[in-house]
Structures are given as structure tokens and as C-alpha cells.
């Protein structure tokens, strides 16, 4: 008869948890940067107009 196991998940060290969360944050930041670049690309006309008015004499 197998022994009763209260915990089914494998033990993960603090280092492994930190590495996993850092990987998630890097992926999230990468997608955020790509999204911001795409947003700036599609709204480049508005951004350029704003820059022109900002630096107007």
C-alpha cells in the first residue's frame, strides 16, 4: 500500500522561484516594449505633430 502523500508538488528552492518570476517579468517587459514600439509606430504622425508644437518658437 502506498504511503499517503499530503504534498503532490515538487519542492522548489527560493532560487528557482526567483528565476521563474524573473523570467516571467522579462517576457512581460519584452511584450510591453514591443507593444509600445508598435503603438508609437502607428501613432507616429500624432507624435511628430506634438513634438513640432512642443518645440515651436
N, CA, C and O atoms as CSV, one atom per row, in Angstrom:
chain,resi,resn,atom,element,x,y,z
A,1,UNK,N,N,0.844,-1.178,0.000
A,1,UNK,CA,C,0.000,0.000,0.000
A,1,UNK,C,C,0.894,1.247,0.000
A,1,UNK,O,O,1.801,1.360,0.824
A,2,UNK,N,N,0.634,2.193,-0.936
A,2,UNK,CA,C,1.476,3.393,-0.999
A,2,UNK,C,C,1.238,4.300,0.211
A,2,UNK,O,O,0.168,4.305,0.820
A,3,UNK,N,N,2.265,5.050,0.522
A,3,UNK,CA,C,2.188,5.967,1.647
A,3,UNK,C,C,1.372,7.190,1.230
A,3,UNK,O,O,1.478,7.665,0.099
A,4,UNK,N,N,0.557,7.691,2.159
A,4,UNK,CA,C,-0.252,8.878,1.882
A,4,UNK,C,C,0.656,10.090,1.750
A,4,UNK,O,O,1.526,10.333,2.587
A,5,UNK,N,N,0.439,10.830,0.700
A,5,UNK,CA,C,1.280,11.999,0.435
A,5,UNK,C,C,0.411,13.249,0.485
A,5,UNK,O,O,-0.533,13.390,-0.292
A,6,UNK,N,N,0.736,14.154,1.406
A,6,UNK,CA,C,-0.074,15.357,1.539
A,6,UNK,C,C,0.319,16.415,0.527
A,6,UNK,O,O,-0.487,17.280,0.183
A,7,UNK,N,N,1.531,16.353,0.056
A,7,UNK,CA,C,2.017,17.365,-0.872
A,7,UNK,C,C,2.434,16.695,-2.174
A,7,UNK,O,O,3.374,15.901,-2.203
A,8,UNK,N,N,1.732,17.020,-3.241
A,8,UNK,CA,C,1.996,16.387,-4.536
A,8,UNK,C,C,3.057,17.124,-5.337
A,8,UNK,O,O,3.713,16.535,-6.195
A,9,UNK,N,N,3.231,18.443,-5.052
A,9,UNK,CA,C,4.155,19.236,-5.853
A,9,UNK,C,C,5.596,19.017,-5.432
A,9,UNK,O,O,5.888,18.746,-4.267
A,10,UNK,N,N,6.501,19.139,-6.414
A,10,UNK,CA,C,7.929,19.015,-6.164
A,10,UNK,C,C,8.428,20.242,-5.412
A,10,UNK,O,O,7.939,21.351,-5.630
A,11,UNK,N,N,9.383,20.048,-4.545
A,11,UNK,CA,C,9.960,21.165,-3.797
A,11,UNK,C,C,10.730,22.073,-4.745
A,11,UNK,O,O,11.509,21.595,-5.569
A,12,UNK,N,N,10.517,23.373,-4.633
A,12,UNK,CA,C,11.277,24.342,-5.419
A,12,UNK,C,C,11.986,25.276,-4.466
A,12,UNK,O,O,11.387,25.802,-3.528
A,13,UNK,N,N,13.242,25.474,-4.711
A,13,UNK,CA,C,14.028,26.345,-3.845
A,13,UNK,C,C,13.682,27.807,-4.116
A,13,UNK,O,O,13.016,28.143,-5.095
A,14,UNK,N,N,14.155,28.651,-3.223
A,14,UNK,CA,C,13.912,30.090,-3.374
A,14,UNK,C,C,14.539,30.589,-4.662
A,14,UNK,O,O,13.954,31.410,-5.369
A,15,UNK,N,N,15.737,30.088,-4.968
A,15,UNK,CA,C,16.433,30.497,-6.191
A,15,UNK,C,C,15.614,30.136,-7.434
A,15,UNK,O,O,15.515,30.936,-8.365
A,16,UNK,N,N,15.034,28.947,-7.453
A,16,UNK,CA,C,14.221,28.532,-8.598
A,16,UNK,C,C,12.962,29.388,-8.728
A,16,UNK,O,O,12.561,29.738,-9.838
A,17,UNK,N,N,12.340,29.725,-7.598
A,17,UNK,CA,C,11.155,30.588,-7.657
A,17,UNK,C,C,11.508,31.977,-8.162
A,17,UNK,O,O,10.767,32.557,-8.956
A,18,UNK,N,N,12.635,32.514,-7.709
A,18,UNK,CA,C,13.065,33.837,-8.162
A,18,UNK,C,C,13.400,33.807,-9.649
A,18,UNK,O,O,13.048,34.732,-10.382
A,19,UNK,N,N,14.074,32.757,-10.098
A,19,UNK,CA,C,14.401,32.639,-11.524
A,19,UNK,C,C,13.139,32.566,-12.369
A,19,UNK,O,O,13.069,33.172,-13.438
A,20,UNK,N,N,12.142,31.828,-11.895
A,20,UNK,CA,C,10.896,31.710,-12.655
A,20,UNK,C,C,10.160,33.050,-12.721
A,20,UNK,O,O,9.633,33.421,-13.770
A,21,UNK,N,N,10.126,33.771,-11.602
A,21,UNK,CA,C,9.440,35.067,-11.618
A,21,UNK,C,C,10.216,36.079,-12.453
A,21,UNK,O,O,9.607,36.901,-13.138
A,22,UNK,N,N,11.545,36.037,-12.413
A,22,UNK,CA,C,12.341,36.941,-13.249
A,22,UNK,C,C,12.133,36.643,-14.728
A,22,UNK,O,O,12.072,37.564,-15.543
A,23,UNK,N,N,12.025,35.380,-15.079
A,23,UNK,CA,C,11.770,35.007,-16.478
A,23,UNK,C,C,10.409,35.549,-16.922
A,23,UNK,O,O,10.279,36.090,-18.020
A,24,UNK,N,N,9.403,35.402,-16.067
A,24,UNK,CA,C,8.075,35.926,-16.382
A,24,UNK,C,C,8.117,37.443,-16.558
A,24,UNK,O,O,7.504,37.978,-17.483
A,25,UNK,N,N,8.833,38.135,-15.679
A,25,UNK,CA,C,8.927,39.590,-15.785
A,25,UNK,C,C,9.671,40.020,-17.044
A,25,UNK,O,O,9.299,41.011,-17.672
A,26,UNK,N,N,10.718,39.285,-17.422
A,26,UNK,CA,C,11.434,39.602,-18.662
A,26,UNK,C,C,10.542,39.422,-19.881
A,26,UNK,O,O,10.561,40.248,-20.792
A,27,UNK,N,N,9.762,38.347,-19.903
A,27,UNK,CA,C,8.847,38.111,-21.026
A,27,UNK,C,C,7.783,39.204,-21.070
A,27,UNK,O,O,7.464,39.722,-22.140
A,28,UNK,N,N,7.237,39.551,-19.913
A,28,UNK,CA,C,6.232,40.606,-19.842
A,28,UNK,C,C,6.803,41.941,-20.307
A,28,UNK,O,O,6.145,42.669,-21.050
A,29,UNK,N,N,8.021,42.269,-19.876
A,29,UNK,CA,C,8.652,43.525,-20.284
A,29,UNK,C,C,8.930,43.535,-21.789
A,29,UNK,O,O,8.778,44.566,-22.443
A,30,UNK,N,N,9.336,42.392,-22.332
A,30,UNK,CA,C,9.593,42.309,-23.772
A,30,UNK,C,C,8.325,42.596,-24.568
A,30,UNK,O,O,8.352,43.369,-25.526
A,31,UNK,N,N,7.211,41.974,-24.172
A,31,UNK,CA,C,5.949,42.218,-24.878
A,31,UNK,C,C,5.485,43.658,-24.697
A,31,UNK,O,O,4.911,44.242,-25.616
A,32,UNK,N,N,5.728,44.236,-23.522
A,32,UNK,CA,C,5.344,45.626,-23.293
A,32,UNK,C,C,6.142,46.565,-24.193
A,32,UNK,O,O,5.586,47.509,-24.753
A,33,UNK,N,N,7.435,46.312,-24.332
A,33,UNK,CA,C,8.271,47.156,-25.193
A,33,UNK,C,C,7.845,47.013,-26.649
A,33,UNK,O,O,7.749,48.005,-27.371
A,34,UNK,N,N,7.592,45.789,-27.078
A,34,UNK,CA,C,7.138,45.577,-28.460
A,34,UNK,C,C,5.814,46.296,-28.691
A,34,UNK,O,O,5.613,46.911,-29.738
A,35,UNK,N,N,4.913,46.221,-27.716
A,35,UNK,CA,C,3.624,46.908,-27.838
A,35,UNK,C,C,3.781,48.419,-27.897
A,35,UNK,O,O,3.106,49.086,-28.682
A,36,UNK,N,N,4.668,48.960,-27.074
A,36,UNK,CA,C,4.887,50.408,-27.095
A,36,UNK,C,C,5.516,50.864,-28.400
A,36,UNK,O,O,5.168,51.924,-28.921
A,37,UNK,N,N,6.435,50.076,-28.930
A,37,UNK,CA,C,7.046,50.421,-30.220
A,37,UNK,C,C,5.989,50.381,-31.320
A,37,UNK,O,O,5.948,51.272,-32.169
A,38,UNK,N,N,5.137,49.362,-31.315
A,38,UNK,CA,C,4.074,49.273,-32.313
A,38,UNK,C,C,3.103,50.442,-32.177
A,38,UNK,O,O,2.677,51.019,-33.178
A,39,UNK,N,N,2.755,50.791,-30.940
A,39,UNK,CA,C,1.855,51.920,-30.709
A,39,UNK,C,C,2.473,53.217,-31.212
A,39,UNK,O,O,1.793,54.023,-31.846
A,40,UNK,N,N,3.752,53.422,-30.936
A,40,UNK,CA,C,4.437,54.628,-31.412
A,40,UNK,C,C,4.522,54.640,-32.934
A,40,UNK,O,O,4.405,55.696,-33.556
A,41,UNK,N,N,4.727,53.467,-33.536
A,41,UNK,CA,C,4.801,53.398,-34.995
A,41,UNK,C,C,3.471,53.782,-35.630
A,41,UNK,O,O,3.444,54.549,-36.593
A,42,UNK,N,N,2.377,53.262,-35.105
A,42,UNK,CA,C,1.074,53.544,-35.700
A,42,UNK,C,C,0.576,54.951,-35.387
A,42,UNK,O,O,-0.284,55.471,-36.099
A,43,UNK,N,N,1.096,55.567,-34.347
A,43,UNK,CA,C,0.696,56.933,-33.993
A,43,UNK,C,C,1.823,57.932,-34.228
A,43,UNK,O,O,1.860,58.992,-33.602
A,44,UNK,N,N,2.737,57.594,-35.127
A,44,UNK,CA,C,3.915,58.447,-35.341
A,44,UNK,C,C,3.543,59.841,-35.838
A,44,UNK,O,O,4.222,60.810,-35.500
A,45,UNK,N,N,2.494,59.960,-36.619
A,45,UNK,CA,C,2.078,61.270,-37.113
A,45,UNK,C,C,1.641,62.174,-35.953
A,45,UNK,O,O,2.018,63.345,-35.896
A,46,UNK,N,N,0.854,61.629,-35.044
A,46,UNK,CA,C,0.433,62.409,-33.870
A,46,UNK,C,C,1.630,62.783,-33.003
A,46,UNK,O,O,1.707,63.903,-32.498
A,47,UNK,N,N,2.542,61.870,-32.832
A,47,UNK,CA,C,3.722,62.136,-32.009
A,47,UNK,C,C,4.590,63.209,-32.649
A,47,UNK,O,O,5.076,64.106,-31.959
A,48,UNK,N,N,4.788,63.127,-33.952
A,48,UNK,CA,C,5.600,64.141,-34.639
A,48,UNK,C,C,4.928,65.511,-34.587
A,48,UNK,O,O,5.606,66.524,-34.412
A,49,UNK,N,N,3.609,65.553,-34.737
A,49,UNK,CA,C,2.897,66.831,-34.623
A,49,UNK,C,C,3.037,67.416,-33.219
A,49,UNK,O,O,3.213,68.624,-33.062
A,50,UNK,N,N,2.960,66.559,-32.200
A,50,UNK,CA,C,3.119,67.039,-30.837
A,50,UNK,C,C,4.535,67.591,-30.596
A,50,UNK,O,O,4.709,68.612,-29.931
A,51,UNK,N,N,5.538,66.897,-31.148
A,51,UNK,CA,C,6.919,67.359,-30.994
A,51,UNK,C,C,7.109,68.697,-31.691
A,51,UNK,O,O,7.793,69.577,-31.168
A,52,UNK,N,N,6.509,68.860,-32.867
A,52,UNK,CA,C,6.616,70.133,-33.586
A,52,UNK,C,C,5.979,71.264,-32.782
A,52,UNK,O,O,6.555,72.350,-32.707
A,53,UNK,N,N,4.838,71.049,-32.194
A,53,UNK,CA,C,4.196,72.108,-31.419
A,53,UNK,C,C,4.941,72.363,-30.105
A,53,UNK,O,O,4.963,73.489,-29.609
A,54,UNK,N,N,5.544,71.324,-29.550
A,54,UNK,CA,C,6.273,71.465,-28.286
A,54,UNK,C,C,7.507,72.350,-28.467
A,54,UNK,O,O,7.822,73.168,-27.603
A,55,UNK,N,N,8.204,72.179,-29.595
A,55,UNK,CA,C,9.423,72.947,-29.836
A,55,UNK,C,C,9.185,74.180,-30.712
A,55,UNK,O,O,10.133,74.745,-31.256
A,56,UNK,N,N,7.950,74.588,-30.846
A,56,UNK,CA,C,7.616,75.748,-31.661
A,56,UNK,C,C,8.121,77.042,-30.985
A,56,UNK,O,O,8.122,77.152,-29.759
A,57,UNK,N,N,8.533,77.982,-31.780
A,57,UNK,CA,C,9.033,79.263,-31.238
A,57,UNK,C,C,7.932,80.101,-30.664
A,57,UNK,O,O,8.185,81.201,-30.173
